[in-house]
Amino acid sequence: MSDFLTIQNATRRFGGLVAVDDVTTRVDHGQLVGLIGPNGAGKTTLFNLISGFTPLSSGDVHFKGTRLNGMKPNRIARLGIGRTFQNLRVFPNMTVFDNVSVGAFGTHPQSALDALRSGSKRAETISERVWQALERTELAYVATDLAANLSYGKRKYLEIARALAMQPDFLILDEPAAGLNDSETLELANFIRSLHADGLTIMLVEHDMGLVMSVCERIVVLASGKKIADADPDTVRADPAVLEAYLGTDE
């Protein structure tokens, strides 16, 4: 399905700064695509354009045939796009279960309060989504713990669990390995592969090149807001423009 996610001439300006500059790319259904580039390249801004947290200055984003331009993040989430954030957005004084329920409620056609008031069936559906996400991320055993008591690594999985509770067709992961040690990163790589093997389409921003090169089947490279490469990992690894802009010429 070539029109799963299409980004056409996407541009975002912040005053005189062009953070994303006329970027055109796509993600096909079932793919695991990496998005890399140096700091300030526009990677997170592009994620924000897809998920509705930042409006486009010009260009178009379509998801499964629906134009996303101008849509609020909650509407985009209901279409099937879930995401994590570079800076963890965990509620430390809420339980793990309640943190994940925010994701499930976020895609529910009613507010959280209305859903709970309207009867046990809706609340039961949301609870099932939460437990499924907790079990998938192996956090069910700490469901009643405060998020503040989780290790940093577990908070990363909590963020992913909240996105999975939305039951997305497309998952956006914004630097999930940031701050993790080598063994945690390896464990995360295996987890991302397993999500992909389950049929989830994923786009991943990550500075850990070993992780990106090992899990992604295609990699898009940004530099100064522009797309400079879009190919398989081996091709990207050998691209002189990528080596100069991101990986370093010594590579």
Buried (B, 14 or more C-beta within 10 A) or exposed (E): EEEBBBBEEBBBBEEEEBBBBBBEBBBBBEBBBBBBBBEBBBBBBBBBBBBBBBEBBEBBBBBBEEEBBEBEBEBBBBBBBBBBBBEBEBBEEBBBBBBBBBBBBBBBEEEBEEBBEEEEEBBEEBBEBBBBBBEBBEBBEBBEBBBEEBEEBBBBBBBBBBBBBBBBBBBBBBBBBBEBEEEBBBBBBEBBBEBBEEEBBBBBBBBBBEBBBBBBEBBBBBBBBBBBBBBEBEEBBEBEEBBEBBBEEEE
